Amino acid sequence: MKLGRLFRRPRWRAIAHELYAAIVLQARRPEFYVRCAVPDSPDGRFDAIALHAFLVLRRLKRDHARTEQLAQTLFDIMFEDMDQNLREMGVGDLGVGRRVKAMAQAFYGRAAAYEAASAGDDAALGEALRRNLYRGTAPGDDDVAAVVAYMRREAAALDARDIERLIEGDLHFGTPPGANPADGETTGEIPS
């Protein structure tokens, strides 16, 4: 192992924790559940986290050579948290590993679906959201359209963000659909 990697590992872990905390904080915003009809359930909360993690990992992937270790550490922390949450919910030790593995596979599937759909039109992204974020429910077209617009806005804001800011753990999302920007929150746009 290179000496540089040995000393960087704790730094990446701390930064990945900051990024993950920002992802979870945003994914727990009530507007997603109250105004956009995301199911307020363990599955719905997982899917909201997965959506936001996808956006961040997508951005980190663009600078893969510089962010590979950070992205992997962020992924690891996310699923360590999933493991802990399952244990707190009372899932037995034998079932946790199997469930976390299934959740990781689900995340990879969602990330692939969102990546492919993001390259298409809003209808394609809306269908990916219906299958994943809204699985098993029947959201209104306006709810889906609001989340599509939100995803596109946040992806563009992250694309415009200097990678150094993310590498330092500086992650802020814009207002969720249905939130009141007058409450002093950002819109996801990068200040000039």
C-alpha positions, 0 to 999 in steps of 0.5 A: 500500500502506498504511504499516501493512501494510508494517510488519505483514507481517514480524510476521505472517510470524514468527507464522505460522512459530510457528503452522506449527511447532506444527502440524508438531510435533503432526502428527509425533507418533508416536501418530497413526501407531502408535496411530491407523493414520495411514499413516506415509508422505509422503502420511500426513504431509501429511494429518496436517499438513493436518488440524491446519492445518484446525483452526487456519485454521478458528479464525482464520476466525472472527475473519476481520477481524483474522486474514485476513493471518495466515491467508493467511501461514500458508497460504503458509508451509505450501506454501513448506514443501511446496515445500522438502520436495519439492525435498529429496526430489528432485522436479525443478524442473519437477515441484515447481510442479505437485505443490505446486498439486495439494497446495494443491487437495487441502488445499482439498478436505480443508478443505471436507470437514472443515468440512462433516462437522464440522457433522454427526455423528461418522459424517460426520466419520469418513467424511471422515477415511477418505476423506482422512486414511486414503485408500487404507487400511483403518483400524479403527473405533476408530482413526477414532473416536479421531481424530474425538474428538480433532478435536472436542476440539481444535476446541472448545479452539481455539474457546474460546481467546482469539484474541489468543493465536493472534495472538501465536503461542501454539498448543498442541494437546492430547495425541494419541489414545493418548498418555499424559497423565501424561507432563505434556502438556495435554489440549487444554482451556483452563485456567480 
